[in-house]
Amino acid sequence: MQAGPVWADGYECETDRLLLRRWRADDLEDLEAVFAKPEVWWYPDRRGRNAGETRAFLDRRIDLWRDRGWSHWAVEHREDGRVIGFLGLEPPTFLPEVMPTVEVGWRLDPDYWGRGLATEGGRAALRFGFDVLGVDEIVSIYEPENVASGRVMQRIGMRRDRDTTHPTLGVDLRVYKLLRTQWDGSGR
């Protein structure tokens, strides 16, 4: 078992069970299969994503990696080599009240839920944000009904910051936050 994420090729990372890497055009087929599942996008869409929406997501991530140098990673399960979703950091511009900041977030194939993979990847994303990008705070935002996501946030050491409402969707949101000064480096 590794002590923590192993950084390679700039901003890509290996954890015990995941390869967190830049996106490639040939990720589309795996990503479409994941995003089509309603559970993946239940919060906030209450449905799966279609092929055009998935293609737009992938194109946007590729552009962000090229133009900014970082974005959400493609999550590749090391055991089977499949892309099983995304995880990483992105500014949560949909919620102006918390800006400027970055949000740690994840969406993984339900076939891989309950294995601690979001926690494992979330810890790597915190380390990336604080140690590589040098940010002072990281937030994570979820709908309180999505109890599993809230538990991941707690497991990676984040603390409840506030409850609010999505400015365009009108749904309740809960914001967790972790400051660099609160982070012990383990994400526990």
Buried (B, 14 or more C-beta within 10 A) or exposed (E): EEEBBEBEEEBBBBBBBBBBBBBEEEBBEBBBBBBBBEEBBBBBEEEBBEEEBBBEBBEBBBEBBEEEEBBBBBBBBEEEEBBBBBBBBBBBEBBEEBEEBBBBBBBBBBEBEEEBBBBBBBBBBBBBBBBBEEBEBBBBBBBEEBEEBBEBBBBBBBEEBEEBEBEEEEEEBBBBBBEBEEBEEEBE
